[in-house]
Amino acid sequence: MRTESTPLGKFDEAFGALFWEAHPYQWPVVGWASDIPMYTLAQAKSYFATYYAPNNLTGALVGDFKMAEVKPLIERYFGRIPRGQTDPPPVVTLEPKQIAEQRFNAEAETSPTVRIWWKGVPFVHKDFAALDLLTDVLEGRTGRLYKGLVLGRQVANEVSASVDRRKYSGIFEVECVVKDGKEPAAVEAAIYEEIDRLQKEPVPTEELQKVKNQAKANAYRRLASPISVAIQLMVYDALGDWKYINTSADLTDAVTSGDLQRVAGSYLTKESRTVAIFLRKEGAAAEDPEIAKLPPEAQAMVRQNLKQIESETDAARLQEGIAQMQQMAGQVPPEMKAALDIVLKRAQERLSALSSEKK
């Protein structure tokens, strides 16, 4: 339901299956829709016993505590859980080198969008830091994609670039929302022009230092709360190296302009990319511009909440919900703040409408 309730949910699954030729990453987390009714109770129990067992678990304790006092509590509450009888099988199929560009064309209830994925590297690979920093050169309001496509050529409304961190491989992602009246082909060509610049021209020293400073500042901010530190430790451990929380700044500092130019030329090639062009389905309403600016996972959350808000007829209950959201505002992660702001604003607008109806 979570997949099918979003405009691109089904397409995201199909695109991922196209991108990954051989690796298990091509499978959706919960399987395909046709898998679900076929599972038996015995299969579900066997799967749970294999993967949701202490021998396949990572835990993290963060805070000011004495291990001698905490360890007995851990043993008391967790030591009694038996080890799984079957260890999870190892991943033995790795992704082969892609030998030709792949293309994916679809019509959906969304704004016209260009998505390009290139094959990346595993999290622990020596080139990961350079590829990660390369996305910072492209990403953000001061990044090359925004300056080049939104402000310069004026062919896109929103742009993003990121690295999908994974244990066995990785994805270098660029996604752009096409400006009304412009063609996706123009956006795609403009993206390649910016990539071509990175391959042919070294990133200037000042620009490189700017993105390094941003990356290190963001890493520092992620150390601000114990829960953030705990999550990072567990995620990095699952990806292959929990010590990354301590080494990320040094790895970032070590990246040179030459490294950025080299990885751009080695990985961001025509042969290694998979391109998706999403056109607005005929008859579909235009995408809400505020929601379109959000990350895909935030868009789904906002749409679901807005449906509930629009169907709410009890002003008192809505007022209570607004108060709860206002209390949460200072605690949400930075990447979700814009989503909460939209939901809060629409809830207040709905409350005003309900109050006017009563009058």
C-alpha positions in Angstrom: 0.0 0.0 0.0 2.9 2.4 0.8 4.3 1.7 -2.6 1.1 2.0 -4.6 -0.1 5.1 -2.8 2.6 7.3 -4.4 2.6 8.5 -8.0 6.0 6.9 -8.8 5.9 3.9 -6.3 5.3 1.2 -8.8 7.7 2.8 -11.3 10.4 3.1 -8.7 10.3 -0.7 -8.2 10.4 -1.4 -11.9 13.2 1.1 -12.5 15.3 -0.5 -9.7 14.8 -3.9 -11.2 16.0 -2.6 -14.5 19.0 -0.8 -13.0 20.2 -3.9 -11.1 20.9 -6.7 -13.6 22.0 -9.5 -11.2 22.3 -8.3 -7.7 19.6 -9.0 -5.1 19.1 -5.2 -4.8 16.7 -5.6 -7.7 14.1 -7.1 -5.4 11.8 -4.8 -3.5 12.1 -5.1 0.2 8.7 -6.7 0.7 8.8 -8.5 -2.6 6.6 -8.1 -5.6 2.9 -7.7 -5.2 2.4 -11.2 -6.7 4.7 -12.7 -4.0 2.7 -11.6 -1.0 -0.4 -13.8 -1.3 1.8 -16.8 -2.1 3.7 -16.7 1.2 2.8 -19.5 3.6 2.9 -19.1 7.4 5.8 -21.6 7.5 7.8 -19.5 5.1 7.1 -16.3 7.0 8.2 -17.9 10.3 11.3 -19.4 8.7 12.3 -16.0 7.2 11.7 -14.2 10.5 13.7 -16.8 12.4 16.7 -16.5 10.0 16.9 -12.7 9.7 15.4 -11.3 12.9 17.7 -13.2 15.3 20.4 -11.9 17.6 23.2 -13.2 15.3 21.9 -10.9 12.6 21.4 -7.8 14.8 23.5 -4.7 15.4 22.9 -2.6 18.6 24.5 0.6 19.8 24.6 2.3 23.2 25.3 6.0 23.3 25.6 8.2 26.3 27.3 8.8 29.6 27.3 5.4 31.2 29.6 2.8 32.8 29.8 -0.4 30.8 30.2 -2.5 34.0 26.7 -1.3 35.1 25.0 -1.6 31.7 26.4 -5.0 30.6 24.4 -7.0 33.2 21.2 -5.3 32.0 21.9 -6.1 28.4 22.6 -9.8 29.3 19.4 -9.9 31.4 17.0 -8.6 28.8 18.7 -9.7 25.6 20.9 -12.7 26.6 17.8 -14.8 27.0 16.9 -14.5 23.3 18.3 -17.6 21.5 20.6 -17.4 18.6 19.0 -18.2 15.3 19.4 -21.8 14.2 20.2 -20.8 10.6 22.6 -18.0 9.7 21.5 -15.7 6.9 23.0 -16.9 3.7 25.9 -14.8 2.3 25.4 -12.6 -0.8 27.3 -14.3 -3.6 26.0 -12.6 -6.7 27.6 -9.2 -7.3 26.6 -6.7 -10.0 28.5 -7.1 -13.3 29.8 -4.1 -15.1 27.1 -2.5 -17.2 28.0 -2.5 -20.9 25.2 -0.3 -22.4 22.9 2.6 -21.5 19.4 1.5 -20.4 16.3 3.7 -20.7 12.9 3.7 -19.0 10.0 5.8 -20.2 6.7 6.1 -18.3 3.7 8.3 -17.8 2.6 9.0 -14.2 0.6 11.4 -12.2 3.6 13.5 -11.5 5.5 16.5 -12.9 7.8 15.6 -15.9 11.0 14.3 -14.4 14.4 13.2 -15.5 16.2 10.6 -13.4 19.7 9.3 -14.1 21.4 6.6 -12.1 25.0 5.5 -12.7 26.6 2.4 -11.2 28.6 3.5 -8.1 30.8 1.7 -5.6 30.4 -0.1 -2.3 30.4 2.1 0.9 33.9 0.8 1.9 35.4 1.4 -1.6 38.4 3.8 -1.9 36.4 6.0 -4.4 33.3 6.3 -2.3 34.4 9.6 -0.6 35.3 11.2 -3.9 31.9 10.2 -5.5 30.1 11.4 -2.4 31.8 14.8 -2.5 31.2 15.0 -6.2 27.4 15.0 -5.5 28.0 18.0 -3.2 29.5 19.9 -6.1 26.3 19.3 -8.0 23.7 19.5 -5.2 22.1 22.4 -3.4 21.2 26.0 -4.2 24.9 26.8 -4.7 25.6 23.6 -6.6 26.3 23.4 -10.3 23.0 21.7 -11.2 20.9 24.4 -9.6 23.0 27.2 -11.1 23.2 25.6 -14.5 19.7 24.2 -15.0 17.4 26.3 -12.8 19.0 29.7 -12.8 21.0 29.5 -16.0 19.3 27.5 -18.7 16.0 27.7 -16.8 14.9 24.2 -17.9 14.3 22.7 -14.5 12.4 23.7 -11.3 14.2 21.4 -8.9 17.4 19.4 -9.0 19.1 16.9 -6.8 22.3 14.8 -6.7 23.2 12.1 -4.2 25.0 8.8 -3.5 22.9 5.9 -2.4 25.2 4.2 0.2 25.1 0.4 0.0 27.2 -2.5 1.2 27.8 -4.3 -2.0 27.5 -1.6 -4.6 26.1 1.9 -4.9 24.2 4.4 -7.0 25.2 7.9 -8.1 21.9 9.7 -8.6 20.8 12.8 -10.4 17.1 13.8 -10.6 15.5 17.0 -12.1 11.9 18.2 -12.3 11.3 19.7 -15.7 10.1 23.3 -15.8 6.6 23.8 -17.4 7.0 24.4 -21.1 10.4 22.8 -21.3 11.3 19.3 -22.7 12.9 16.5 -20.7 15.4 16.1 -23.5 16.7 19.6 -22.8 17.1 18.8 -19.1 18.9 15.6 -19.8 21.2 17.3 -22.3 22.0 20.0 -19.7 22.8 17.4 -17.0 25.3 15.8 -19.4 26.9 19.1 -20.1 27.5 19.6 -16.4 28.9 16.1 -16.1 31.1 16.7 -19.1 32.6 19.8 -17.4 33.5 17.8 -14.3 35.2 15.2 -16.5 37.2 17.8 -18.5 37.9 20.6 -16.1 39.3 20.4 -12.5 37.1 21.7 -9.8 38.6 25.0 -8.7 40.3 25.1 -5.3 37.7 27.5 -3.7 34.7 25.4 -4.8 36.3 22.2 -3.6 37.0 23.7 -0.2 33.4 25.0 0.0 31.9 21.5 -0.5 34.5 20.0 1.9 33.5 22.5 4.6 29.8 21.8 4.0 30.3 18.0 4.2 32.4 18.3 7.4 29.9 20.7 9.0 27.0 18.3 8.2 29.0 15.4 9.7 29.6 17.5 12.9 25.9 18.4 13.2 25.0 14.7 13.0 26.9 14.3 16.3 24.6 16.7 18.1 22.2 14.1 19.7 22.7 10.6 21.1 20.0 9.1 18.9 21.7 10.5 15.8 25.0 9.0 16.8 23.4 5.6 17.6 21.7 5.5 14.2 24.9 6.4 12.4 26.9 3.7 14.2 24.3 1.0 13.3 23.9 2.1 9.7 27.7 2.4 9.1 28.2 -1.0 10.7 25.6 -2.6 8.5 27.3 -1.0 5.5 30.7 -2.4 6.5 32.6 0.1 8.7 31.2 1.7 11.9 34.4 3.6 12.3 33.3 5.9 9.4 31.7 8.1 12.0 35.2 9.0 13.1 37.0 8.9 9.8 34.6 10.7 7.4 36.2 14.1 7.9 39.7 12.8 7.2 38.4 10.9 4.1 36.7 14.1 2.9 39.8 16.2 3.4 41.9 13.7 1.5 39.9 14.1 -1.7 41.6 16.2 -4.4 40.4 18.0 -7.5 42.1 15.3 -9.5 40.2 12.6 -7.6 36.9 14.3 -8.5 37.8 14.6 -12.2 39.0 10.9 -12.2 35.8 9.4 -10.7 33.6 11.6 -12.9 35.4 10.2 -15.9 35.5 6.6 -14.7 32.0 6.1 -13.3 29.7 8.7 -14.9 29.8 7.2 -18.4 27.1 6.6 -20.9 27.5 2.9 -20.7 27.0 2.8 -16.9 23.9 4.9 -16.7 20.2 4.1 -16.6 17.9 6.9 -17.5 14.2 7.3 -16.6 11.9 9.9 -18.3 8.6 10.4 -16.5 6.0 12.4 -18.3 2.7 13.6 -16.8 -0.1 11.2 -17.6 -2.8 12.6 -19.8 -5.6 14.0 -17.6 -3.5 14.0 -14.4 -3.5 17.2 -12.3 -0.4 19.2 -12.2 2.0 18.3 -9.3 1.7 20.5 -6.2 4.9 22.6 -6.6 5.5 22.7 -2.8 5.3 18.9 -2.5 7.3 18.4 -5.7 10.3 20.0 -4.0 10.4 17.4 -1.3 12.4 14.1 -1.4 10.2 11.1 -2.6 9.8 9.6 0.9 8.7 12.9 2.3 6.3 13.5 -0.5 4.5 10.2 0.3 4.2 11.2 4.0 2.9 14.7 3.1 0.2 13.4 0.7 -1.0 10.8 3.2 -1.3 13.5 5.9 -3.0 16.0 3.6 -5.7 13.4 2.7 -6.5 13.0 6.4 -6.5 16.8 6.9 -8.9 17.4 4.0 -11.3 14.8 5.3 -11.3 16.1 8.8 -14.5 17.8 9.9 -13.9 18.2 13.6 -12.2 21.5 14.2 -11.3 20.6 17.8 -9.6 17.4 16.7 -7.7 19.3 14.0 -6.7 21.9 16.5 -5.3 19.2 18.7 -3.3 17.7 15.8 -1.9 21.2 15.0 -0.7 21.6 18.5 1.0 18.2 18.4 2.8 19.1 15.2 3.9 22.4 16.6 5.5 20.6 19.6 7.2 18.2 17.2 8.6 21.0 15.0 11.8 21.4 17.0 12.5 17.7 17.1 12.2 16.6 13.5 15.3 15.8 11.4 16.4 18.8 9.2 15.5 16.9 6.0 11.9 16.5 7.2 11.3 20.0 8.4 10.0 21.3 5.0 7.5 18.4 4.9 6.2 19.2 8.4 5.9 22.9 7.5 3.7 22.0 4.5 1.5 19.7 6.6 1.2 22.3 9.4 0.3 25.1 7.0 -2.3 23.1 5.2 -3.8 22.0 8.5 -4.1 25.6 9.6 -5.7 26.5 6.3 -8.2 23.6 6.8 -8.9 24.8 10.3 -9.7 28.3 9.1 -12.0 26.9 6.5 -13.9 24.8 9.1 -14.2 27.9 11.4 -15.6 29.9 8.5 -18.2 27.2 7.7 -19.5 27.3 11.3 -20.0 31.1 11.0 
